[in-house]
């Protein structure tokens, strides 16, 4: 895996987190809203695990935290 893969994973994490945040204040209600946010959070976790596989857990934690702080 390359730096571009790390960059892509971090961008996917940022976009999913941003979408989940928007889901909290969106027009959808009830189960559909919950399912939407759950799916986004599951996607974030998949990307976080992939990131750990590429850069290791300590570096992944730092990059992950920076990505969420940037949102």
C-alpha positions as CSV (number, residue, x, y, z in Angstrom):
1,X,0.0,0.0,0.0
2,X,1.1,3.5,-0.7
3,X,0.8,7.0,0.7
4,X,-2.1,7.5,-1.8
5,X,-3.9,4.6,-0.1
6,X,-3.5,6.2,3.3
7,X,-4.7,9.5,1.9
8,X,-7.8,7.9,0.4
9,X,-8.6,6.1,3.6
10,X,-8.3,9.3,5.6
11,X,-10.5,11.2,3.1
12,X,-13.1,8.4,3.3
13,X,-13.0,8.6,7.1
14,X,-13.5,12.4,7.0
15,X,-16.4,12.2,4.5
16,X,-18.2,9.4,6.4
17,X,-17.8,11.2,9.7
18,X,-19.1,14.5,8.2
19,X,-22.1,12.6,6.7
20,X,-22.8,11.0,10.1
21,X,-22.7,14.4,11.7
22,X,-25.1,15.8,9.1
23,X,-27.3,12.9,9.7
24,X,-27.8,13.9,13.3
25,X,-29.3,17.2,12.2
26,X,-31.0,16.1,9.0
27,X,-34.6,15.8,8.2
28,X,-34.8,12.0,8.5
29,X,-36.3,10.6,11.7
30,X,-36.3,7.4,13.6
31,X,-35.0,4.1,12.3
32,X,-33.8,5.4,8.9
33,X,-31.7,8.1,10.6
34,X,-30.3,5.6,13.0
35,X,-29.4,3.1,10.2
36,X,-27.8,5.9,8.2
37,X,-25.6,7.0,11.0
38,X,-24.8,3.4,12.0
39,X,-23.7,2.6,8.4
40,X,-21.4,5.6,8.3
41,X,-19.8,4.7,11.7
42,X,-19.3,1.1,10.5
43,X,-17.6,2.4,7.4
44,X,-15.3,4.6,9.5
45,X,-14.4,1.5,11.6
46,X,-13.6,-0.5,8.4
47,X,-11.3,2.3,7.2
48,X,-9.7,2.7,10.6
49,X,-8.8,-1.0,10.7
50,X,-7.4,-0.8,7.1
51,X,-5.3,2.2,8.2
52,X,-3.9,0.2,11.1
53,X,-2.9,-2.5,8.7
54,X,-0.9,0.0,6.6
55,X,0.8,2.2,9.1
56,X,0.5,0.4,12.5
57,X,-1.8,1.2,15.4
58,X,0.0,4.1,16.9
59,X,0.4,6.1,13.7
60,X,-3.1,5.2,12.6
61,X,-4.4,6.5,15.9
62,X,-2.7,9.9,15.3
63,X,-3.8,10.1,11.7
64,X,-7.4,9.1,12.6
65,X,-7.6,11.7,15.3
66,X,-6.3,14.4,13.0
67,X,-8.8,13.4,10.3
68,X,-11.7,13.7,12.7
69,X,-10.4,17.0,14.2
70,X,-10.3,18.4,10.7
71,X,-14.0,17.9,10.2
